[in-house]
Amino acid sequence: MASISNNEVEHVAQLARLDLTEPEKTLFGEQLNQILTFVEQLQEVSTEGIPLTASVAEQKSVLREDLPHDGLSQEQALRNAPEANEGFFVVPKIIGK
């Protein structure tokens, strides 16, 4: 049976940038051990003859067919812009702030 040590809980907390108290480390260690126990139970289930799948839900495209069409002209694209200059959008400078 797999088990998560207190050192492993501390390591995972450090990777996640979590500052855990001792009671939280104990609690999370117990919860992670329960998860591992459940995963071990799942590994005992025979999956022989079950086809591989990426999802249990039916996969179908809900998007429309992608057909080429004319886009906006430059004038149409800039029509509602708060500010434009020589055919381009004017936006506030954010680099170097």
C-alpha positions as a Markdown table, in Angstrom:
| # | Residue | x | y | z |
|---|---|---|---|---|
| 1 | Met | 0.0 | 0.0 | 0.0 |
| 2 | Ala | 1.4 | 3.4 | -1.1 |
| 3 | Ser | 1.8 | 6.1 | 1.6 |
| 4 | Ile | 2.7 | 9.7 | 1.5 |
| 5 | Ser | 5.3 | 10.8 | 4.0 |
| 6 | Asn | 5.3 | 14.1 | 5.9 |
| 7 | Asn | 8.4 | 15.1 | 3.9 |
| 8 | Glu | 6.5 | 14.5 | 0.6 |
| 9 | Val | 3.6 | 16.6 | 1.8 |
| 10 | Glu | 6.1 | 19.4 | 2.7 |
| 11 | His | 7.7 | 19.0 | -0.7 |
| 12 | Val | 4.4 | 19.2 | -2.6 |
| 13 | Ala | 3.4 | 22.2 | -0.5 |
| 14 | Gln | 6.7 | 23.9 | -1.3 |
| 15 | Leu | 6.2 | 23.3 | -5.0 |
| 16 | Ala | 2.7 | 24.8 | -4.8 |
| 17 | Arg | 4.1 | 27.7 | -2.8 |
| 18 | Leu | 1.9 | 26.8 | 0.2 |
| 19 | Asp | 2.9 | 27.7 | 3.8 |
| 20 | Leu | 1.2 | 24.9 | 5.7 |
| 21 | Thr | 0.8 | 24.5 | 9.5 |
| 22 | Glu | 1.6 | 21.2 | 11.1 |
| 23 | Pro | -2.1 | 20.3 | 11.5 |
| 24 | Glu | -2.6 | 21.1 | 7.8 |
| 25 | Lys | 0.3 | 18.9 | 6.8 |
| 26 | Thr | -1.2 | 16.1 | 8.8 |
| 27 | Leu | -4.6 | 16.6 | 7.4 |
| 28 | Phe | -3.4 | 16.8 | 3.8 |
| 29 | Gly | -1.2 | 13.8 | 4.3 |
| 30 | Glu | -4.2 | 11.8 | 5.4 |
| 31 | Gln | -6.3 | 13.0 | 2.5 |
| 32 | Leu | -3.6 | 12.2 | 0.0 |
| 33 | Asn | -3.2 | 8.7 | 1.5 |
| 34 | Gln | -6.9 | 8.2 | 1.1 |
| 35 | Ile | -6.7 | 9.2 | -2.6 |
| 36 | Leu | -3.8 | 6.8 | -3.1 |
| 37 | Thr | -5.8 | 4.0 | -1.5 |
| 38 | Phe | -8.7 | 4.7 | -3.8 |
| 39 | Val | -6.4 | 4.7 | -6.9 |
| 40 | Glu | -5.0 | 1.4 | -5.8 |
| 41 | Gln | -8.6 | 0.0 | -5.7 |
| 42 | Leu | -9.2 | 1.4 | -9.2 |
| 43 | Gln | -6.1 | -0.4 | -10.4 |
| 44 | Glu | -7.6 | -3.7 | -9.3 |
| 45 | Val | -10.5 | -3.3 | -11.7 |
| 46 | Ser | -10.1 | -5.4 | -14.9 |
| 47 | Thr | -10.2 | -3.3 | -18.0 |
| 48 | Glu | -9.5 | -6.1 | -20.4 |
| 49 | Gly | -11.7 | -5.8 | -23.5 |
| 50 | Ile | -12.5 | -2.2 | -22.8 |
| 51 | Pro | -11.6 | 0.1 | -25.7 |
| 52 | Leu | -9.2 | 3.0 | -25.0 |
| 53 | Thr | -10.9 | 6.4 | -24.9 |
| 54 | Ala | -10.0 | 9.9 | -24.1 |
| 55 | Ser | -13.4 | 10.8 | -22.6 |
| 56 | Val | -16.4 | 9.0 | -21.4 |
| 57 | Ala | -18.7 | 11.5 | -23.0 |
| 58 | Glu | -19.7 | 11.3 | -26.7 |
| 59 | Gln | -17.4 | 13.5 | -28.7 |
| 60 | Lys | -18.9 | 15.5 | -31.5 |
| 61 | Ser | -18.1 | 18.9 | -33.0 |
| 62 | Val | -20.6 | 21.6 | -32.0 |
| 63 | Leu | -18.9 | 24.2 | -34.1 |
| 64 | Arg | -20.1 | 25.3 | -37.5 |
| 65 | Glu | -18.2 | 24.2 | -40.6 |
| 66 | Asp | -15.2 | 26.5 | -41.1 |
| 67 | Leu | -15.7 | 28.2 | -44.4 |
| 68 | Pro | -13.6 | 31.1 | -45.8 |
| 69 | His | -15.4 | 34.4 | -46.2 |
| 70 | Asp | -14.4 | 38.0 | -46.6 |
| 71 | Gly | -13.3 | 39.7 | -43.4 |
| 72 | Leu | -13.6 | 43.3 | -42.3 |
| 73 | Ser | -12.0 | 46.0 | -44.3 |
| 74 | Gln | -9.4 | 48.2 | -42.4 |
| 75 | Glu | -11.9 | 51.0 | -42.2 |
| 76 | Gln | -14.6 | 48.7 | -40.8 |
| 77 | Ala | -12.2 | 47.3 | -38.2 |
| 78 | Leu | -11.2 | 50.7 | -37.0 |
| 79 | Arg | -14.7 | 52.2 | -37.1 |
| 80 | Asn | -15.4 | 51.7 | -33.3 |
| 81 | Ala | -11.8 | 52.1 | -32.1 |
| 82 | Pro | -11.4 | 54.7 | -29.4 |
| 83 | Glu | -8.3 | 56.0 | -31.2 |
| 84 | Ala | -6.6 | 55.1 | -34.5 |
| 85 | Asn | -3.6 | 56.5 | -36.3 |
| 86 | Glu | -2.6 | 55.9 | -39.9 |
| 87 | Gly | -4.8 | 52.8 | -40.1 |
| 88 | Phe | -3.7 | 51.2 | -36.8 |
| 89 | Phe | -5.2 | 50.9 | -33.4 |
| 90 | Val | -3.7 | 53.2 | -30.8 |
| 91 | Val | -3.2 | 51.5 | -27.4 |
| 92 | Pro | -1.5 | 52.6 | -24.2 |
| 93 | Lys | 2.1 | 51.7 | -23.8 |
| 94 | Ile | 2.6 | 48.9 | -21.3 |
| 95 | Ile | 6.2 | 47.8 | -21.9 |
| 96 | Gly | 8.7 | 49.3 | -19.5 |
| 97 | Lys | 6.2 | 50.1 | -16.8 |
